[in-house]
Amino acid sequence: MDPTIKDFEAAIAELDAIVKKLEEGDLSLETSLELYERGVHLSRFCHSRLEEAEHRIEILNERGELKPATLGDDDAR
């Protein structure tokens, strides 16, 4: 785990700030690449945390015999 990433919320906030900086386009190529690399790293961290949360929810559902929510016709709109 990267010690520079505090938690999921901090990673999302930093990723959002990076996207805004990159969208402005006033950066050097090297700085843009560094930010892009950091963004990829943060994105992977967030994806990993979301997969872990999904797995935990699946385990809880199995233990509690809960069924995952499904979209009905009314919910799909």
Backbone as a ProteinNet text record, in pm:
[ID]
protein_1_A
[PRIMARY]
MDPTIKDFEAAIAELDAIVKKLEEGDLSLETSLELYERGVHLSRFCHSRLEEAEHRIEILNERGELKPATLGDDDAR
[TERTIARY]
84.2	0	89	45.3	119.7	96.6	203.6	185.3	145.9	157.5	119.8	-29.8	-101.3	-247.3	-311.3	-380.8	-441	-558.2	-654.7	-773	-844.9	-956.2	-1031.5	-1075.2	-1131.6	-1183.4	-1071.9	-957.1	-842.9	-792.2	-791.7	-746.7	-839.6	-969.4	-1066.6	-1048.3	-1028.9	-1010.9	-884	-775.2	-651.1	-666	-732.4	-755.1	-837.1	-937.7	-1019.2	-934.1	-846.1	-758.4	-662.5	-612.4	-521.8	-593.7	-714.7	-792	-813.5	-848.1	-869.6	-742.3	-626.7	-499.5	-467.9	-488.6	-459.5	-553.6	-677.7	-774.2	-740.6	-677.5	-638.1	-534.2	-445.3	-349.4	-233.5	-212.4	-103.9	21.4	42.5	154.1	257.4	378.4	481.1	450.6	512.2	491.8	534	649.3	699	604.1	556.1	461.2	331.7	285	163.2	180.8	294.9	320.7	325.9	390.1	397.8	258.3	176.7	40.3	-42.4	-23.7	-96.9	-59.3	69.4	114.4	55.5	54.7	-3.5	-153.4	-219.2	-361.4	-391.4	-308.5	-326.4	-309.5	-208.5	-183.9	-303.6	-354.8	-471.3	-594.2	-612.6	-725.8	-720.5	-602.9	-587.1	-614.2	-567.7	-592.7	-743.5	-813.7	-958.1	-1031	-991.6	-1053.7	-1034.9	-916	-887.4	-975	-988.3	-1071.6	-1218.1	-1265.3	-1403.5	-1425.9	-1329.1	-1340.9	-1343.2	-1259.4	-1259	-1394.3	-1450.1	-1580.5	-1688.1	-1684	-1781.2	-1770.4	-1648	-1626.8	-1682	-1657.8	-1709.2	-1861.6	-1923.4	-2069.4	-2122.3	-2054.1	-2095.7	-2089.8	-1984.2	-1972.3	-2085.5	-2112.6	-2221.9	-2355.6	-2376.6	-2501.4	-2515.1	-2406.6	-2412.1	-2441.5	-2377.8	-2398.1	-2539	-2590.1	-2722.8	-2830.9	-2791	-2882.3	-2961.4	-2895.2	-2958.4	-2933.3	-3024.2	-3008.4	-2966.8	-2879.6	-2841.9	-2962.7	-2964.1	-3074.1	-3071.3	-3188.4	-3199.4	-3286.4	-3261.6	-3340.8	-3468.7	-3579	-3707	-3731.7	-3842.4	-3874.3	-3882.6	-3936.5	-3951	-3816.3	-3720.4	-3590.2	-3498	-3521.4	-3431.1	-3442.9	-3542.7	-3560.8	-3468.3
-117.9	0	124.6	224	348.8	432.8	462.4	540.8	686.1	731.6	869.9	885.7	773.1	779.6	750.4	849.5	839.7	742.4	762.8	678.1	700.4	630.7	637.5	780.4	846.6	982.1	1078.3	1065.9	1151.6	1123	996.5	958.7	1016.2	1009.3	1065	1216.5	1283.1	1428.4	1467	1393.3	1422.5	1393.6	1285.7	1251	1359.5	1410.6	1518.4	1643.2	1677.2	1793.4	1773.7	1652.5	1622.7	1638.7	1587.3	1598.1	1745.4	1826.6	1969	2036.6	2003.9	2061.8	2020	1892.6	1844	1905.2	1926.5	1986.7	2131.8	2201.3	2339.9	2348.7	2250.3	2242.2	2339.8	2405.2	2503.3	2444.1	2314.8	2246.7	2202.7	2185.5	2130.9	1983.7	1931.8	1791.2	1702	1730.7	1649.4	1652.6	1769.9	1782.7	1709.4	1722.4	1652	1501.3	1450.5	1306.4	1261	1340.8	1305.6	1301.9	1401.7	1404.6	1288.9	1257.7	1146.1	1015.1	994.3	872.6	864.3	976.9	978.9	949	1004.9	979.1	832.6	768.2	624.7	547	583.8	515.7	533.3	655.5	681.7	606.6	602.4	531.9	383.3	325.6	183.2	159.1	249.4	239	239.9	336.2	347.5	224.5	177.6	58.1	-61.6	-74.8	-184.6	-175.7	-55.7	-38.5	-69	-29	-58.1	-207.5	-277.1	-422.3	-489.3	-440.9	-496.7	-475	-357.1	-328.2	-417	-434.7	-521.7	-664.5	-710.6	-846.6	-859.7	-760.3	-763.9	-766.7	-690.6	-687.2	-823	-884.8	-1017.8	-1118.5	-1111.8	-1202.7	-1177.9	-1051.7	-1020.1	-1067.5	-1051	-1096.3	-1246.7	-1318.5	-1464.7	-1508.6	-1445.5	-1482.9	-1448.4	-1337	-1293.8	-1339.6	-1414.5	-1464.3	-1351.6	-1238.1	-1126.5	-1141.4	-1092.8	-1096.7	-957.8	-953	-821.6	-751.8	-620.6	-542	-551.5	-567.5	-572.7	-457.1	-409.9	-300.5	-356.7	-299.9	-335.3	-246.6	-267.1	-186.8	-38.8	-7.3	132.8	194	115.4	166.3	185.5	124	128.6	258.8	339.6	464.5	571.8
0	0	0	-74.6	-85.3	40.6	114.6	237.6	212.2	87.7	57.3	35.9	26.7	9.6	144.3	195.7	328.8	331.7	243.1	237.7	105.1	86.6	-38.7	-69	29.4	8.6	-29	36	3.9	-136.9	-174.6	-308.8	-415	-392.3	-487.2	-498.8	-385.5	-386.8	-463.5	-439.4	-510.5	-659.5	-691.8	-832.5	-901.8	-834.4	-889.3	-914.8	-821	-837.2	-954.8	-971.4	-1082.8	-1215.8	-1223.5	-1348	-1382.8	-1284.2	-1309.5	-1360.7	-1298.9	-1343.8	-1486.9	-1516.6	-1651	-1754.2	-1717	-1808.8	-1840.9	-1747.2	-1771.9	-1882.7	-1890.3	-1998.5	-1992.4	-1881.4	-1869.3	-1806.3	-1818.9	-1755.1	-1858.1	-1810.7	-1899.1	-1925.2	-2027.7	-2060.6	-1944.3	-1885.3	-1774.4	-1655.4	-1620.9	-1509.7	-1541.4	-1664	-1705.3	-1692.4	-1734.7	-1724.4	-1579.7	-1494.7	-1352.6	-1290.4	-1322.4	-1269.9	-1323.5	-1451.1	-1511.2	-1440.8	-1419	-1349.1	-1209.3	-1138.5	-1004.7	-1012.4	-1111.9	-1130.1	-1155.3	-1237.1	-1262.4	-1132.6	-1055.7	-928.1	-834	-825	-739.5	-788.7	-918.9	-977.2	-943.2	-953.8	-919.8	-772.6	-687.1	-543.8	-517	-577.8	-557.2	-609.5	-726.3	-784.1	-691.1	-636.5	-544.7	-419.7	-363.9	-244.4	-274.6	-390.6	-427.5	-445.3	-503.9	-517.9	-381.5	-288.6	-152.9	-85.9	-100.6	-40.7	-101.3	-232.1	-298.8	-247.4	-228.8	-178.2	-36.1	48.1	184.3	185.1	96.2	87.3	42.4	-53	-98.3	16.3	97.1	211.4	310.7	339.5	431.7	377.6	248	187	197.6	177.1	186.7	329.1	425.1	565.6	612.8	565.3	607	512.2	411.3	310	245	228.1	159.7	10.3	-66.9	-212.3	-260.7	-362	-414.5	-474.6	-463.5	-519.2	-669.4	-728	-873.9	-918.6	-1037.8	-1092.8	-1152.2	-1109.1	-1169.8	-1289.7	-1356.7	-1473.8	-1439	-1321.1	-1279.8	-1247.4	-1196.2	-1156.5	-1275	-1385.8	-1499.7	-1577.4	-1548.7	-1622.9	-1579.2
[MASK]
+++++++++++++++++++++++++++++++++++++++++++++++++++++++++++++++++++++++++++++

